[in-house]
Amino acid sequence: DGGITQSPKYLFRKEGQNVTLSCEQNLNHDAMYWYRQDPGQGLRLIYYSQIVNDFQKGDIAEGYSVSREKKESFPLTVTSAQKNPTAFYLCASSKTSSSDEQFFGPGTRLTVL
Amino acid sequence: DAKTTQPNSMESNEEEPVHLPCNHSTISGTDYIHWYRQLPSQGPEYVIHGLTSNVNNRMASLAIAEDRKSSTLILHRATLRDAAVYYCTTYAGGTSYGKLTFGQGTILTVHP
């Protein structure tokens, strides 16, 4: 089945540690995205990538980093510089970056202790 | 990026139509209007999108105002499985293409 996988579903880290969230898609989509969602809030864009080896900052990129070395993979690193990293993180992809619908993964809930 | 405004919550009875409104008064001419819905602790699911004309698909209909400053998502016959948070978003065209701008969403409750 085609889709987006995110792992792990739940992640716990100590304060001050960097952590990398995985996102893989087998939909052959060019564009990939990372969003953050806080309780009771909408999604906010962290980073997005329209093609391999290229990515742009979204609205809340500070404290995060990404890479796009392969078309199917777009990992997100939450660094110790992110002040409030506890949140629900969602990865998405789309065919192109025009009007196409975005397909979302199941999300990773990160808790920093 | 165009901001969207939706009611915090709405209620409906099963089998009845539901009209979910959205205001996006600052939308630009190249921005698409997308709707997604989300169940608790899951990723959002695409519902429908449009630019200027009204749109229909198997899930819903989208009615877009002539001035494009508002739109309405129409669920023709609500079911219990339609209970979710519905997000009206704008999808930036032009040089910012690919960016979805999410608002707070509308929590839809469907009563049996």
Boltz contact constraints between the chains, C-beta under 6 A:
constraints:
  - contact:
      token1: [A, 31]
      token2: [B, 98]
      max_distance: 6.0
  - contact:
      token1: [A, 42]
      token2: [B, 102]
      max_distance: 6.0
  - contact:
      token1: [A, 42]
      token2: [B, 103]
      max_distance: 6.0
  - contact:
      token1: [A, 42]
      token2: [B, 104]
      max_distance: 6.0
  - contact:
      token1: [A, 42]
      token2: [B, 105]
      max_distance: 6.0
  - contact:
      token1: [A, 43]
      token2: [B, 102]
      max_distance: 6.0
  - contact:
      token1: [A, 45]
      token2: [B, 99]
      max_distance: 6.0
  - contact:
      token1: [A, 48]
      token2: [B, 98]
      max_distance: 6.0
  - contact:
      token1: [A, 90]
      token2: [B, 43]
      max_distance: 6.0
  - contact:
      token1: [A, 97]
      token2: [B, 97]
      max_distance: 6.0
  - contact:
      token1: [A, 97]
      token2: [B, 98]
      max_distance: 6.0
  - contact:
      token1: [A, 98]
      token2: [B, 97]
      max_distance: 6.0
  - contact:
      token1: [A, 99]
      token2: [B, 32]
      max_distance: 6.0
  - contact:
      token1: [A, 101]
      token2: [B, 46]
      max_distance: 6.0
  - contact:
      token1: [A, 104]
      token2: [B, 43]
      max_distance: 6.0
  - contact:
      token1: [A, 104]
      token2: [B, 44]
      max_distance: 6.0
  - contact:
      token1: [A, 105]
      token2: [B, 43]
      max_distance: 6.0
  - contact:
      token1: [A, 106]
      token2: [B, 43]
      max_distance: 6.0
  - contact:
      token1: [A, 107]
      token2: [B, 43]
      max_distance: 6.0
